Amino acid sequence: MAQTGKHALVTGGGSGIGFATARALAAAGWQVTIAGRNKEKLEGAAKAISGAHVETCDVTDADSMRAAVQAAVKAHGAVQLLVNNAGGVTSASFEKTSLESFRQTIDLNLMGTANSIHAALPQMKQSGWGRIVNIASTAGLKGYRYVSAYVAAKHAVVGLTKALALELAKTGITVNAVCPGYTDTDVIASAVKTISQSSGRTESQALATFTAANPQGRLVKPEEVAAAILWLASEGAAAVNGVALPIAGGEVS
């Protein structure tokens, strides 16, 4: 259903799931702000998103995020949908992951989400309507080797989603998470090349490392994740609250 005039802010909106989501929202009539650290990437993405507003910010910095939300409000009005997509992962065994690296992963994936919600929530409560969709991962529902900090952060994002959904249940605001499996993004493309170069396997063989996790034998499409977010943001999903929705071809249920 079209949401003409409503304002959505998507963090990490310059590529991958964030870009696909921003483009789908704009096509459905939302006013869209895409936010992130890479201004050049954001401005490039904005050219493909009708009417998109760009805000450069760092979600790990609460002051930066507050300033970005305030600027977005001046451009498009109150934020009624917040999509917390900004995140990242590095791969190493737990013993080879420094505490600083562990902390940085938590800051980006968990605290970035918390900072964004803190910045946008007051205006949602004031208007009595809002949607918060956190991009978690199947890593927030199960364990994976060699990404312990990321798994810990995404489990925490799912927990935050469920707790905040209960706190806000009577305010007209819903809080949900989507949990994609391995998705066809630049992150996976880069990982495939790295595995191929370091192991001597072909890129097709390296890709199979990821597609094997999905019973459908493929990567998830960013547009499939975007479609789920679009539904969660709709009036028709008003009773859906505190859900961690897997989008993974049956990998988890």
DRENPA-3360 file (N, C-alpha, C; in nm, 2 decimals, always signed):
BEGIN
1 = MAQTGKHA = +0.08/-0.12/+0.00/+0.00/+0.00/+0.00/+0.09/+0.12/+0.00 ~ +0.06/+0.22/-0.08/+0.14/+0.34/-0.09/+0.13/+0.42/+0.04 ~ +0.24/+0.48/+0.07/+0.25/+0.56/+0.19/+0.29/+0.70/+0.16 ~ +0.23/+0.77/+0.07/+0.26/+0.90/+0.02/+0.28/+1.00/+0.13 ~ +0.39/+1.06/+0.13/+0.42/+1.17/+0.23/+0.49/+1.12/+0.36 ~ +0.48/+0.99/+0.39/+0.55/+0.95/+0.51/+0.70/+0.94/+0.49 ~ +0.78/+0.96/+0.59/+0.92/+0.98/+0.58/+1.00/+0.86/+0.64 ~ +1.08/+0.80/+0.56/+1.16/+0.68/+0.61/+1.31/+0.72/+0.61;
9 = LVTGGGSG = +1.38/+0.69/+0.71/+1.53/+0.71/+0.72/+1.59/+0.57/+0.72 ~ +1.68/+0.55/+0.63/+1.75/+0.42/+0.62/+1.90/+0.44/+0.64 ~ +1.95/+0.38/+0.75/+2.10/+0.39/+0.77/+2.17/+0.28/+0.68 ~ +2.29/+0.31/+0.65/+2.36/+0.22/+0.55/+2.29/+0.21/+0.42 ~ +2.23/+0.33/+0.38/+2.15/+0.33/+0.26/+2.21/+0.34/+0.13 ~ +2.35/+0.34/+0.13/+2.42/+0.36/+0.00/+2.44/+0.23/-0.08 ~ +2.42/+0.12/-0.03/+2.44/-0.01/-0.10/+2.37/-0.12/-0.04 ~ +2.37/-0.23/-0.11/+2.31/-0.36/-0.06/+2.17/-0.35/-0.02;
17 = IGFATARA = +2.14/-0.41/+0.10/+2.00/-0.42/+0.15/+1.95/-0.27/+0.17 ~ +2.03/-0.19/+0.23/+1.99/-0.05/+0.25/+1.94/+0.02/+0.13 ~ +2.02/+0.01/+0.02/+1.99/+0.07/-0.10/+1.86/+0.01/-0.16 ~ +1.85/-0.12/-0.16/+1.73/-0.18/-0.22/+1.61/-0.14/-0.14 ~ +1.62/-0.13/-0.01/+1.51/-0.09/+0.07/+1.47/+0.06/+0.05 ~ +1.56/+0.15/+0.04/+1.53/+0.29/+0.01/+1.47/+0.30/-0.12 ~ +1.51/+0.23/-0.22/+1.45/+0.24/-0.36/+1.31/+0.18/-0.36 ~ +1.29/+0.07/-0.28/+1.15/+0.02/-0.28/+1.06/+0.11/-0.20;
25 = LAAAGWQV = +1.10/+0.17/-0.10/+1.02/+0.27/-0.02/+0.98/+0.39/-0.11 ~ +1.08/+0.44/-0.18/+1.05/+0.56/-0.27/+0.95/+0.52/-0.37 ~ +0.96/+0.40/-0.43/+0.87/+0.36/-0.53/+0.73/+0.34/-0.47 ~ +0.72/+0.31/-0.34/+0.59/+0.30/-0.28/+0.53/+0.43/-0.23 ~ +0.60/+0.54/-0.25/+0.55/+0.67/-0.21/+0.61/+0.73/-0.09 ~ +0.70/+0.67/-0.03/+0.77/+0.73/+0.09/+0.87/+0.84/+0.05 ~ +0.88/+0.94/+0.14/+0.99/+1.03/+0.13/+1.11/+0.96/+0.20 ~ +1.23/+0.96/+0.14/+1.34/+0.88/+0.19/+1.46/+0.96/+0.22;
33 = TIAGRNKE = +1.52/+0.93/+0.33/+1.65/+0.98/+0.37/+1.74/+0.86/+0.38 ~ +1.86/+0.86/+0.31/+1.96/+0.76/+0.32/+2.08/+0.82/+0.40 ~ +2.12/+0.74/+0.49/+2.23/+0.79/+0.58/+2.34/+0.69/+0.59 ~ +2.46/+0.75/+0.61/+2.58/+0.66/+0.62/+2.71/+0.74/+0.62 ~ +2.82/+0.67/+0.63/+2.95/+0.74/+0.64/+3.01/+0.79/+0.51 ~ +2.98/+0.72/+0.40/+3.04/+0.74/+0.27/+2.95/+0.83/+0.19 ~ +2.99/+0.96/+0.19/+2.91/+1.06/+0.12/+2.90/+1.03/-0.03 ~ +3.01/+1.00/-0.09/+3.02/+0.97/-0.24/+2.92/+0.85/-0.27;
41 = KLEGAAKA = +2.93/+0.75/-0.19/+2.84/+0.63/-0.22/+2.70/+0.67/-0.20 ~ +2.67/+0.75/-0.10/+2.53/+0.79/-0.08/+2.47/+0.87/-0.19 ~ +2.56/+0.97/-0.23/+2.51/+1.06/-0.34/+2.49/+0.98/-0.47 ~ +2.58/+0.88/-0.49/+2.56/+0.79/-0.61/+2.43/+0.71/-0.60 ~ +2.40/+0.66/-0.49/+2.28/+0.59/-0.47/+2.15/+0.67/-0.48 ~ +2.16/+0.80/-0.43/+2.05/+0.89/-0.43/+2.00/+0.92/-0.57 ~ +2.09/+0.91/-0.67/+2.06/+0.94/-0.81/+1.96/+0.84/-0.86 ~ +1.95/+0.72/-0.80/+1.86/+0.61/-0.84/+1.74/+0.60/-0.76;
49 = ISGAHVET = +1.73/+0.69/-0.66/+1.61/+0.69/-0.57/+1.54/+0.82/-0.58 ~ +1.42/+0.82/-0.62/+1.34/+0.94/-0.65/+1.33/+1.03/-0.52 ~ +1.38/+1.15/-0.53/+1.36/+1.24/-0.42/+1.44/+1.22/-0.30 ~ +1.54/+1.13/-0.30/+1.61/+1.09/-0.18/+1.69/+1.21/-0.13 ~ +1.69/+1.22/+0.01/+1.78/+1.31/+0.08/+1.89/+1.23/+0.14 ~ +2.01/+1.29/+0.14/+2.13/+1.23/+0.19/+2.18/+1.29/+0.31 ~ +2.21/+1.21/+0.41/+2.28/+1.26/+0.54/+2.40/+1.18/+0.57 ~ +2.52/+1.24/+0.58/+2.64/+1.18/+0.61/+2.65/+1.18/+0.77;
57 = CDVTDADS = +2.67/+1.06/+0.82/+2.68/+1.05/+0.97/+2.75/+0.92/+1.01 ~ +2.78/+0.91/+1.13/+2.84/+0.79/+1.19/+2.74/+0.73/+1.30 ~ +2.68/+0.62/+1.27/+2.58/+0.57/+1.37/+2.64/+0.53/+1.50 ~ +2.77/+0.51/+1.51/+2.84/+0.48/+1.64/+2.85/+0.60/+1.72 ~ +2.83/+0.72/+1.67/+2.84/+0.85/+1.74/+2.70/+0.90/+1.76 ~ +2.65/+0.90/+1.89/+2.52/+0.94/+1.92/+2.49/+1.08/+1.88 ~ +2.59/+1.17/+1.90/+2.57/+1.31/+1.86/+2.55/+1.33/+1.70 ~ +2.63/+1.25/+1.63/+2.63/+1.25/+1.48/+2.49/+1.20/+1.44;
65 = MRAAVQAA = +2.44/+1.10/+1.50/+2.31/+1.04/+1.46/+2.20/+1.14/+1.49 ~ +2.20/+1.20/+1.61/+2.10/+1.30/+1.64/+2.10/+1.42/+1.54 ~ +2.22/+1.46/+1.50/+2.23/+1.57/+1.41/+2.17/+1.53/+1.27 ~ +2.20/+1.41/+1.23/+2.15/+1.36/+1.10/+2.00/+1.35/+1.10 ~ +1.94/+1.30/+1.21/+1.79/+1.29/+1.22/+1.73/+1.43/+1.22 ~ +1.79/+1.52/+1.29/+1.74/+1.66/+1.29/+1.74/+1.72/+1.15 ~ +1.85/+1.70/+1.08/+1.86/+1.75/+0.94/+1.76/+1.68/+0.85 ~ +1.74/+1.55/+0.87/+1.65/+1.48/+0.78/+1.50/+1.53/+0.81;
73 = VKAHGAVQ = +1.47/+1.56/+0.93/+1.34/+1.62/+0.96/+1.32/+1.75/+0.89 ~ +1.42/+1.83/+0.89/+1.41/+1.96/+0.82/+1.38/+1.94/+0.67 ~ +1.44/+1.83/+0.61/+1.42/+1.80/+0.47/+1.29/+1.74/+0.44 ~ +1.24/+1.65/+0.52/+1.12/+1.57/+0.48/+1.02/+1.56/+0.59 ~ +1.04/+1.62/+0.70/+0.94/+1.61/+0.81/+0.98/+1.50/+0.91 ~ +0.89/+1.47/+1.01/+0.92/+1.38/+1.11/+0.95/+1.24/+1.05 ~ +1.04/+1.17/+1.11/+1.08/+1.03/+1.07/+0.97/+0.93/+1.12 ~ +0.90/+0.87/+1.03/+0.80/+0.77/+1.08/+0.84/+0.63/+1.06;
81 = LLVNNAGG = +0.94/+0.60/+0.98/+1.00/+0.47/+0.97/+1.15/+0.48/+0.98 ~ +1.21/+0.40/+1.07/+1.35/+0.40/+1.08/+1.40/+0.26/+1.05 ~ +1.48/+0.24/+0.95/+1.54/+0.11/+0.91/+1.69/+0.11/+0.95 ~ +1.72/+0.04/+1.05/+1.85/+0.03/+1.10/+1.93/-0.08/+1.03 ~ +1.99/-0.04/+0.92/+2.06/-0.13/+0.83/+2.22/-0.12/+0.84 ~ +2.27/-0.01/+0.89/+2.41/+0.00/+0.90/+2.47/-0.11/+0.99 ~ +2.58/-0.17/+0.94/+2.64/-0.27/+1.01/+2.76/-0.32/+0.93 ~ +2.83/-0.42/+0.99/+2.95/-0.47/+0.93/+3.00/-0.59/+1.00;
89 = VTSASFEK = +3.09/-0.67/+0.93/+3.14/-0.79/+0.99/+3.28/-0.81/+0.95 ~ +3.37/-0.86/+1.04/+3.50/-0.91/+1.00/+3.51/-1.05/+1.05 ~ +3.59/-1.13/+0.98/+3.60/-1.27/+1.01/+3.74/-1.31/+1.07 ~ +3.73/-1.38/+1.19/+3.85/-1.43/+1.25/+3.80/-1.52/+1.36 ~ +3.89/-1.61/+1.41/+3.85/-1.70/+1.52/+3.84/-1.60/+1.64 ~ +3.77/-1.65/+1.75/+3.75/-1.57/+1.87/+3.89/-1.53/+1.93 ~ +3.98/-1.63/+1.93/+4.11/-1.61/+1.99/+4.19/-1.51/+1.91 ~ +4.17/-1.49/+1.78/+4.24/-1.40/+1.70/+4.17/-1.27/+1.68;
97 = TSLESFRQ = +4.05/-1.25/+1.75/+3.98/-1.13/+1.74/+4.02/-1.05/+1.87 ~ +4.08/-0.93/+1.84/+4.12/-0.85/+1.95/+4.00/-0.79/+2.02 ~ +4.02/-0.76/+2.15/+3.90/-0.70/+2.22/+3.86/-0.57/+2.16 ~ +3.96/-0.49/+2.10/+3.92/-0.37/+2.03/+3.83/-0.39/+1.91 ~ +3.87/-0.50/+1.84/+3.79/-0.53/+1.72/+3.65/-0.58/+1.76 ~ +3.65/-0.66/+1.87/+3.52/-0.71/+1.92/+3.43/-0.59/+1.96 ~ +3.49/-0.49/+2.03/+3.42/-0.37/+2.07/+3.37/-0.29/+1.95 ~ +3.45/-0.28/+1.85/+3.41/-0.20/+1.73/+3.29/-0.27/+1.66;
105 = TIDLNLMG = +3.29/-0.40/+1.66/+3.18/-0.47/+1.59/+3.05/-0.45/+1.67 ~ +3.06/-0.46/+1.80/+2.94/-0.43/+1.89/+2.89/-0.29/+1.87 ~ +2.99/-0.19/+1.87/+2.95/-0.05/+1.85/+2.88/-0.03/+1.72 ~ +2.92/-0.09/+1.61/+2.86/-0.06/+1.49/+2.73/-0.13/+1.48 ~ +2.72/-0.26/+1.51/+2.60/-0.33/+1.49/+2.49/-0.32/+1.59 ~ +2.53/-0.30/+1.72/+2.44/-0.29/+1.83/+2.42/-0.14/+1.87 ~ +2.53/-0.08/+1.91/+2.52/+0.06/+1.96/+2.47/+0.15/+1.84 ~ +2.51/+0.13/+1.72/+2.46/+0.21/+1.61/+2.31/+0.20/+1.60;
113 = TANSIHAA = +2.26/+0.08/+1.62/+2.11/+0.07/+1.62/+2.05/+0.14/+1.74 ~ +2.10/+0.13/+1.85/+2.05/+0.20/+1.97/+2.06/+0.35/+1.95 ~ +2.17/+0.40/+1.90/+2.19/+0.54/+1.88/+2.08/+0.60/+1.79 ~ +2.06/+0.52/+1.68/+1.96/+0.57/+1.58/+1.82/+0.57/+1.64 ~ +1.78/+0.47/+1.72/+1.65/+0.46/+1.78/+1.63/+0.58/+1.88 ~ +1.74/+0.60/+1.96/+1.73/+0.71/+2.05/+1.70/+0.85/+1.98 ~ +1.76/+0.86/+1.86/+1.75/+0.99/+1.79/+1.61/+1.01/+1.73 ~ +1.55/+0.90/+1.68/+1.43/+0.91/+1.61/+1.30/+0.88/+1.69;
121 = LPQMKQSG = +1.32/+0.81/+1.80/+1.20/+0.77/+1.88/+1.11/+0.88/+1.93 ~ +1.17/+0.99/+1.99/+1.09/+1.09/+2.05/+0.98/+1.15/+1.96 ~ +1.01/+1.17/+1.83/+0.91/+1.23/+1.74/+0.81/+1.12/+1.70 ~ +0.85/+1.00/+1.70/+0.75/+0.89/+1.67/+0.65/+0.89/+1.78 ~ +0.70/+0.90/+1.91/+0.60/+0.89/+2.02/+0.51/+1.01/+2.02 ~ +0.57/+1.13/+1.98/+0.49/+1.25/+1.98/+0.38/+1.24/+1.88 ~ +0.40/+1.18/+1.76/+0.30/+1.17/+1.66/+0.21/+1.05/+1.68 ~ +0.25/+0.96/+1.77/+0.16/+0.84/+1.80/+0.16/+0.73/+1.69;
129 = WGRIVNIA = +0.26/+0.73/+1.60/+0.27/+0.63/+1.50/+0.42/+0.62/+1.46 ~ +0.46/+0.50/+1.44/+0.60/+0.48/+1.39/+0.63/+0.33/+1.36 ~ +0.73/+0.31/+1.28/+0.78/+0.18/+1.25/+0.93/+0.18/+1.27 ~ +0.98/+0.08/+1.34/+1.13/+0.06/+1.36/+1.16/-0.08/+1.31 ~ +1.24/-0.09/+1.21/+1.28/-0.22/+1.16/+1.43/-0.23/+1.17 ~ +1.48/-0.33/+1.25/+1.62/-0.35/+1.27/+1.67/-0.46/+1.17 ~ +1.77/-0.44/+1.10/+1.83/-0.54/+1.02/+1.92/-0.63/+1.10 ~ +1.88/-0.74/+1.14/+1.96/-0.83/+1.22/+2.03/-0.93/+1.12;
137 = STAGLKGY = +2.01/-1.06/+1.14/+2.07/-1.16/+1.05/+2.03/-1.29/+1.11 ~ +2.05/-1.40/+1.02/+2.04/-1.53/+1.08/+2.14/-1.55/+1.19 ~ +2.25/-1.47/+1.19/+2.35/-1.47/+1.29/+2.29/-1.43/+1.43 ~ +2.18/-1.36/+1.42/+2.11/-1.32/+1.55/+2.02/-1.43/+1.60 ~ +2.01/-1.54/+1.52/+1.92/-1.65/+1.56/+1.99/-1.78/+1.58 ~ +2.12/-1.79/+1.54/+2.20/-1.91/+1.55/+2.34/-1.87/+1.56 ~ +2.43/-1.97/+1.57/+2.57/-1.94/+1.57/+2.64/-1.96/+1.44 ~ +2.75/-1.89/+1.42/+2.84/-1.91/+1.30/+2.98/-1.91/+1.35;
145 = RYVSAYVA = +3.07/-1.99/+1.29/+3.21/-1.99/+1.33/+3.27/-1.86/+1.28 ~ +3.38/-1.82/+1.35/+3.47/-1.71/+1.30/+3.41/-1.57/+1.29 ~ +3.29/-1.55/+1.34/+3.23/-1.42/+1.35/+3.16/-1.40/+1.48 ~ +3.23/-1.43/+1.59/+3.17/-1.44/+1.72/+3.12/-1.30/+1.76 ~ +3.19/-1.19/+1.73/+3.15/-1.06/+1.77/+3.02/-1.02/+1.70 ~ +3.02/-1.05/+1.57/+2.90/-1.02/+1.49/+2.78/-1.10/+1.54 ~ +2.80/-1.23/+1.57/+2.69/-1.31/+1.62/+2.64/-1.26/+1.75 ~ +2.73/-1.22/+1.84/+2.69/-1.16/+1.97/+2.61/-1.03/+1.95;
153 = AKHAVVGL = +2.66/-0.95/+1.86/+2.59/-0.82/+1.83/+2.45/-0.84/+1.77 ~ +2.44/-0.93/+1.68/+2.31/-0.95/+1.61/+2.21/-1.02/+1.71 ~ +2.26/-1.11/+1.79/+2.17/-1.16/+1.90/+2.12/-1.05/+1.99 ~ +2.21/-0.96/+2.02/+2.17/-0.84/+2.10/+2.07/-0.75/+2.03 ~ +2.08/-0.73/+1.90/+1.98/-0.66/+1.82/+1.85/-0.72/+1.83 ~ +1.84/-0.85/+1.82/+1.71/-0.92/+1.83/+1.65/-0.91/+1.97 ~ +1.74/-0.92/+2.07/+1.69/-0.90/+2.20/+1.64/-0.76/+2.23 ~ +1.71/-0.66/+2.18/+1.67/-0.52/+2.18/+1.53/-0.50/+2.11;
161 = TKALALEL = +1.52/-0.56/+2.00/+1.39/-0.55/+1.92/+1.27/-0.60/+2.01 ~ +1.29/-0.72/+2.07/+1.18/-0.78/+2.15/+1.15/-0.70/+2.27 ~ +1.25/-0.65/+2.34/+1.23/-0.57/+2.46/+1.16/-0.43/+2.43 ~ +1.21/-0.37/+2.32/+1.15/-0.24/+2.29/+1.01/-0.25/+2.23 ~ +0.99/-0.36/+2.16/+0.85/-0.38/+2.11/+0.75/-0.39/+2.22 ~ +0.79/-0.45/+2.34/+0.70/-0.46/+2.45/+0.68/-0.32/+2.52 ~ +0.79/-0.25/+2.53/+0.78/-0.11/+2.59/+0.69/-0.02/+2.51 ~ +0.69/-0.03/+2.38/+0.62/+0.06/+2.29/+0.49/+0.01/+2.24;
169 = AKTGITVN = +0.45/-0.11/+2.29/+0.33/-0.18/+2.23/+0.20/-0.09/+2.23 ~ +0.18/+0.00/+2.32/+0.06/+0.08/+2.33/+0.08/+0.22/+2.27 ~ +0.19/+0.24/+2.20/+0.21/+0.38/+2.16/+0.18/+0.40/+2.01 ~ +0.15/+0.30/+1.94/+0.13/+0.31/+1.79/+0.26/+0.29/+1.71 ~ +0.36/+0.25/+1.79/+0.49/+0.22/+1.72/+0.52/+0.07/+1.73 ~ +0.56/+0.01/+1.62/+0.60/-0.13/+1.62/+0.75/-0.14/+1.60 ~ +0.81/-0.24/+1.66/+0.95/-0.27/+1.65/+0.97/-0.41/+1.61 ~ +1.03/-0.43/+1.49/+1.06/-0.57/+1.44/+1.20/-0.58/+1.38;
177 = AVCPGYTD = +1.24/-0.70/+1.36/+1.37/-0.72/+1.30/+1.35/-0.81/+1.18 ~ +1.43/-0.80/+1.08/+1.44/-0.90/+0.97/+1.58/-0.96/+0.98 ~ +1.59/-1.09/+0.95/+1.71/-1.17/+0.97/+1.75/-1.24/+0.84 ~ +1.81/-1.16/+0.75/+1.85/-1.23/+0.63/+1.96/-1.33/+0.64 ~ +1.96/-1.43/+0.56/+2.07/-1.52/+0.55/+2.17/-1.46/+0.46 ~ +2.26/-1.54/+0.41/+2.37/-1.48/+0.32/+2.30/-1.42/+0.20 ~ +2.33/-1.29/+0.17/+2.26/-1.21/+0.08/+2.35/-1.16/-0.03 ~ +2.30/-1.14/-0.15/+2.38/-1.11/-0.27/+2.42/-0.96/-0.26;
185 = TDVIASAV = +2.52/-0.93/-0.19/+2.57/-0.79/-0.17/+2.72/-0.79/-0.20 ~ +2.77/-0.67/-0.19/+2.92/-0.65/-0.21/+3.00/-0.72/-0.11 ~ +2.94/-0.73/+0.01/+3.01/-0.80/+0.12/+3.04/-0.95/+0.08 ~ +2.94/-1.01/+0.03/+2.95/-1.15/-0.01/+3.04/-1.17/-0.13 ~ +3.03/-1.07/-0.22/+3.11/-1.08/-0.34/+3.26/-1.07/-0.31 ~ +3.29/-0.98/-0.21/+3.43/-0.96/-0.17/+3.48/-1.08/-0.09 ~ +3.39/-1.14/-0.01/+3.43/-1.26/+0.06/+3.45/-1.38/-0.03 ~ +3.38/-1.39/-0.14/+3.39/-1.50/-0.24/+3.53/-1.48/-0.30;
193 = KTISQSSG = +3.57/-1.36/-0.34/+3.70/-1.34/-0.40/+3.81/-1.37/-0.31 ~ +3.80/-1.33/-0.18/+3.90/-1.36/-0.08/+3.92/-1.51/-0.06 ~ +3.81/-1.58/-0.05/+3.82/-1.72/-0.03/+3.88/-1.79/-0.15 ~ +3.84/-1.74/-0.27/+3.90/-1.80/-0.39/+4.05/-1.78/-0.40 ~ +4.09/-1.66/-0.37/+4.23/-1.63/-0.38/+4.32/-1.70/-0.27 ~ +4.26/-1.71/-0.15/+4.34/-1.77/-0.04/+4.34/-1.92/-0.04 ~ +4.24/-1.98/-0.11/+4.22/-2.13/-0.10/+4.25/-2.20/-0.23 ~ +4.26/-2.12/-0.34/+4.28/-2.18/-0.47/+4.16/-2.24/-0.53;
201 = RTESQALA = +4.04/-2.23/-0.47/+3.92/-2.27/-0.52/+3.87/-2.17/-0.62 ~ +3.78/-2.21/-0.72/+3.72/-2.12/-0.81/+3.62/-2.04/-0.74 ~ +3.58/-1.92/-0.80/+3.48/-1.84/-0.73/+3.35/-1.91/-0.72 ~ +3.32/-2.00/-0.81/+3.19/-2.08/-0.80/+3.20/-2.17/-0.68 ~ +3.31/-2.23/-0.66/+3.33/-2.32/-0.54/+3.33/-2.24/-0.41 ~ +3.39/-2.12/-0.42/+3.38/-2.03/-0.30/+3.24/-1.99/-0.27 ~ +3.17/-1.95/-0.37/+3.03/-1.91/-0.35/+2.94/-2.02/-0.29 ~ +2.97/-2.14/-0.32/+2.90/-2.26/-0.27/+2.91/-2.26/-0.12;
209 = TFTAANPQ = +3.02/-2.21/-0.06/+3.04/-2.20/+0.08/+2.92/-2.13/+0.15 ~ +2.87/-2.03/+0.08/+2.76/-1.95/+0.13/+2.62/-2.00/+0.09 ~ +2.61/-2.04/-0.04/+2.48/-2.09/-0.08/+2.44/-2.22/-0.02 ~ +2.54/-2.30/+0.03/+2.51/-2.43/+0.10/+2.43/-2.41/+0.22 ~ +2.43/-2.29/+0.29/+2.36/-2.27/+0.41/+2.21/-2.25/+0.39 ~ +2.17/-2.22/+0.26/+2.03/-2.19/+0.23/+1.98/-2.31/+0.16 ~ +1.87/-2.37/+0.22/+1.81/-2.49/+0.16/+1.77/-2.47/+0.01 ~ +1.74/-2.35/-0.02/+1.71/-2.32/-0.16/+1.83/-2.31/-0.25;
217 = GRLVKPEE = +1.95/-2.32/-0.19/+2.07/-2.33/-0.27/+2.11/-2.20/-0.34 ~ +2.08/-2.09/-0.28/+2.11/-1.96/-0.35/+2.13/-1.86/-0.24 ~ +2.18/-1.74/-0.29/+2.18/-1.62/-0.20/+2.05/-1.55/-0.20 ~ +2.02/-1.49/-0.09/+1.90/-1.41/-0.08/+1.92/-1.28/-0.16 ~ +1.82/-1.23/-0.22/+1.82/-1.11/-0.30/+1.79/-0.99/-0.21 ~ +1.87/-0.88/-0.22/+1.84/-0.76/-0.14/+1.70/-0.72/-0.15 ~ +1.64/-0.73/-0.27/+1.50/-0.69/-0.30/+1.40/-0.77/-0.22 ~ +1.44/-0.89/-0.19/+1.35/-0.98/-0.11/+1.34/-0.93/+0.04;
225 = VAAAILWL = +1.46/-0.89/+0.09/+1.46/-0.83/+0.22/+1.38/-0.70/+0.22 ~ +1.40/-0.62/+0.12/+1.33/-0.49/+0.11/+1.18/-0.51/+0.11 ~ +1.14/-0.61/+0.04/+0.99/-0.64/+0.03/+0.93/-0.67/+0.17 ~ +1.01/-0.74/+0.25/+0.96/-0.77/+0.39/+0.96/-0.65/+0.47 ~ +1.06/-0.56/+0.46/+1.06/-0.43/+0.53/+0.94/-0.35/+0.49 ~ +0.91/-0.34/+0.36/+0.80/-0.26/+0.31/+0.67/-0.31/+0.38 ~ +0.65/-0.44/+0.39/+0.53/-0.49/+0.45/+0.53/-0.46/+0.60 ~ +0.64/-0.47/+0.67/+0.64/-0.44/+0.81/+0.61/-0.30/+0.84;
233 = ASEGAAAV = +0.64/-0.21/+0.74/+0.62/-0.07/+0.76/+0.48/-0.03/+0.72 ~ +0.40/-0.12/+0.68/+0.26/-0.09/+0.63/+0.16/-0.09/+0.74 ~ +0.05/-0.02/+0.71/-0.06/-0.03/+0.81/-0.11/-0.17/+0.83 ~ -0.10/-0.25/+0.73/-0.15/-0.39/+0.74/-0.07/-0.48/+0.84 ~ +0.05/-0.43/+0.88/+0.13/-0.50/+0.97/+0.13/-0.44/+1.11 ~ +0.03/-0.37/+1.14/+0.02/-0.30/+1.27/+0.02/-0.39/+1.39 ~ -0.03/-0.52/+1.37/-0.03/-0.61/+1.48/+0.10/-0.70/+1.49 ~ +0.19/-0.68/+1.40/+0.31/-0.75/+1.39/+0.42/-0.67/+1.47;
241 = NGVALPIA = +0.46/-0.73/+1.59/+0.54/-0.65/+1.68/+0.63/-0.74/+1.76 ~ +0.76/-0.71/+1.76/+0.86/-0.79/+1.83/+0.90/-0.92/+1.76 ~ +0.88/-0.92/+1.63/+0.91/-1.04/+1.55/+1.06/-1.03/+1.49 ~ +1.13/-1.14/+1.49/+1.26/-1.15/+1.42/+1.23/-1.24/+1.30 ~ +1.21/-1.18/+1.19/+1.16/-1.25/+1.07/+1.28/-1.31/+0.99 ~ +1.30/-1.44/+0.98/+1.41/-1.49/+0.89/+1.37/-1.48/+0.75 ~ +1.47/-1.44/+0.67/+1.46/-1.43/+0.52/+1.58/-1.51/+0.47 ~ +1.57/-1.64/+0.47/+1.68/-1.73/+0.45/+1.65/-1.86/+0.38;
249 = GGEVS = +1.54/-1.87/+0.31/+1.51/-1.99/+0.24/+1.49/-2.11/+0.32 ~ +1.46/-2.10/+0.45/+1.44/-2.21/+0.53/+1.56/-2.25/+0.62 ~ +1.67/-2.17/+0.62/+1.78/-2.21/+0.70/+1.75/-2.21/+0.85 ~ +1.67/-2.12/+0.89/+1.62/-2.11/+1.03/+1.47/-2.09/+1.02 ~ +1.40/-2.12/+1.13/+1.25/-2.10/+1.14/+1.22/-2.03/+1.26;
% end
